[in-house]
Amino acid sequence: MGVDQHREIQELIDVLKRNNLAELEYERDGFRIYVKREAGPGQAAAARDSVPAGLERHAERLADSGPADTVGKVTITSPIVGTFYRSPSPDADPYVEEGDVVKKGQVLCVVEAMKLMNEIESEVDGRIVKILAESTKPVEFGQPLFLIDPAPAP
């Protein structure tokens, strides 16, 4: 392992600690790392009390929409910590809008992490029911980004 890789790993661990994250996944140029921090005694309660703002907003949105709205739907989540962008550039149209029909593998958004733009693709064919993240705002690992109805379009 080179000095640069060691430094990157240490930076990721620092991000994990600073943001009180339980896990973090990072991939670049064929180098992939997954770091998971086990909660020690006393940390479990603190981790539960410090819910990231993005996840808290998502929980509120799901509560507003009711649990019946998510039954049978597919949730696309962020595979990394980063900044959520609905479009490829500030002056471009969003990749998708609520109500759009999408195909498996279609780009839905990008999440920027450490200056790398990571395209997030649809895992299924279906229709975008809800966009759960706000463009240009930070997202956490595992945070729901889109709710897709995989039912065939009429």
C-alpha positions as CSV (number, residue, x, y, z in Angstrom):
1,M,0.0,0.0,0.0
2,G,1.4,3.3,-1.1
3,V,1.7,6.5,1.1
4,D,-1.0,8.2,-0.9
5,Q,-3.4,5.3,-0.4
6,H,-2.6,5.2,3.3
7,R,-3.3,8.9,3.5
8,E,-6.6,8.5,1.7
9,I,-7.7,5.8,4.1
10,Q,-6.8,7.9,7.1
11,E,-8.8,10.8,5.6
12,L,-11.8,8.5,5.1
13,I,-11.5,7.3,8.7
14,D,-11.3,11.0,9.9
15,V,-14.5,11.7,7.8
16,L,-16.2,8.7,9.5
17,K,-15.3,10.0,13.0
18,R,-16.1,13.7,12.3
19,N,-19.5,12.9,11.0
20,N,-20.3,10.2,13.5
21,L,-20.9,7.7,10.7
22,A,-21.1,4.0,11.3
23,E,-19.8,3.0,7.8
24,L,-18.3,4.4,4.7
25,E,-17.6,3.0,1.2
26,Y,-15.2,4.6,-1.3
27,E,-14.0,3.5,-4.7
28,R,-11.6,5.2,-7.1
29,D,-9.4,3.9,-10.0
30,G,-10.1,0.3,-9.1
31,F,-9.3,0.9,-5.4
32,R,-12.2,0.1,-3.2
33,I,-12.5,0.4,0.6
34,Y,-15.3,-0.2,3.0
35,V,-14.8,1.0,6.6
36,K,-17.3,0.1,9.3
37,R,-17.0,1.4,12.9
38,E,-18.5,-0.7,15.6
39,A,-20.3,1.2,18.3
40,G,-18.7,0.8,21.7
41,P,-20.5,1.1,25.0
42,G,-22.1,4.5,25.3
43,Q,-21.6,5.2,21.6
44,A,-24.8,3.4,20.5
45,A,-27.1,5.9,22.2
46,A,-25.1,8.8,20.9
47,A,-25.3,7.4,17.3
48,R,-29.0,7.0,17.6
49,D,-29.4,10.6,18.9
50,S,-27.4,12.1,16.1
51,V,-29.4,11.3,13.0
52,P,-28.0,13.1,10.0
53,A,-30.2,15.9,8.8
54,G,-30.8,14.3,5.4
55,L,-32.0,11.1,6.9
56,E,-34.2,13.0,9.4
57,R,-35.8,14.9,6.5
58,H,-36.3,11.7,4.6
59,A,-38.0,10.1,7.6
60,E,-40.4,13.1,7.9
61,R,-41.2,12.9,4.1
62,L,-42.0,9.1,4.5
63,A,-44.1,9.8,7.5
64,D,-46.0,12.5,5.6
65,S,-46.6,10.2,2.6
66,G,-47.7,7.3,4.8
67,P,-46.3,3.7,4.9
68,A,-48.9,2.5,2.3
69,D,-47.2,4.8,-0.3
70,T,-43.9,2.8,-0.1
71,V,-45.3,-0.7,-0.3
72,G,-44.2,-2.4,-3.5
73,K,-41.9,0.5,-4.3
74,V,-38.1,0.3,-4.8
75,T,-35.9,2.8,-2.9
76,I,-32.7,3.9,-4.6
77,T,-30.2,4.8,-2.0
78,S,-26.9,6.7,-2.0
79,P,-23.9,4.2,-2.2
80,I,-21.6,6.9,-0.8
81,V,-21.4,10.1,1.3
82,G,-21.3,13.1,-0.9
83,T,-23.3,16.0,-2.5
84,F,-26.4,15.1,-4.5
85,Y,-27.0,16.7,-7.9
86,R,-30.1,16.2,-10.0
87,S,-28.5,17.4,-13.2
88,P,-25.0,17.0,-14.8
89,S,-24.3,20.8,-14.6
90,P,-26.0,23.8,-13.0
91,D,-27.5,25.0,-16.2
92,A,-28.6,21.6,-17.5
93,D,-32.1,20.0,-17.1
94,P,-32.4,17.4,-14.3
95,Y,-31.8,13.8,-15.2
96,V,-35.3,12.8,-14.1
97,E,-38.4,14.4,-12.7
98,E,-41.2,12.9,-10.5
99,G,-43.5,10.9,-12.8
100,D,-40.8,10.1,-15.4
101,V,-40.6,6.5,-16.6
102,V,-37.1,5.1,-16.3
103,K,-35.2,2.0,-17.4
104,K,-32.9,-0.1,-15.4
105,G,-29.4,1.3,-15.7
106,Q,-30.6,4.9,-16.6
107,V,-28.7,7.7,-14.8
108,L,-31.0,9.3,-12.2
109,C,-28.5,11.7,-10.6
110,V,-24.8,12.2,-9.6
111,V,-23.3,12.1,-6.1
112,E,-20.0,14.0,-5.9
113,A,-17.5,12.6,-3.4
114,M,-13.9,13.9,-3.2
115,K,-14.2,15.7,-6.5
116,L,-15.4,12.6,-8.3
117,M,-18.9,12.6,-9.9
118,N,-20.5,9.2,-9.3
119,E,-23.5,8.5,-11.6
120,I,-26.4,6.8,-9.7
121,E,-28.4,4.5,-11.9
122,S,-31.9,3.0,-11.6
123,E,-31.9,-0.5,-10.3
124,V,-35.3,-1.3,-12.0
125,D,-37.6,-0.3,-14.8
126,G,-40.4,1.9,-13.4
127,R,-41.8,5.3,-12.7
128,I,-40.2,7.9,-10.4
129,V,-42.8,8.3,-7.6
130,K,-40.8,10.7,-5.3
131,I,-37.4,12.4,-5.3
132,L,-36.3,12.2,-1.7
133,A,-33.1,14.4,-1.7
134,E,-32.5,18.0,-2.5
135,S,-30.1,19.0,-5.2
136,T,-26.8,20.5,-4.1
137,K,-27.3,19.2,-0.5
138,P,-25.2,16.6,1.3
139,V,-26.3,12.9,1.4
140,E,-25.2,10.1,3.6
141,F,-24.3,6.5,2.8
142,G,-27.6,4.6,2.5
143,Q,-29.8,7.7,2.4
144,P,-32.8,7.2,0.2
145,L,-32.7,9.3,-3.0
146,F,-35.6,8.1,-5.1
147,L,-38.7,6.1,-4.7
148,I,-39.6,4.1,-7.9
149,D,-42.8,2.2,-8.7
150,P,-41.6,-0.9,-10.7
151,A,-45.2,-1.6,-11.9
152,P,-45.4,-1.5,-15.7
153,A,-46.3,1.9,-17.2
154,P,-49.8,2.0,-18.7
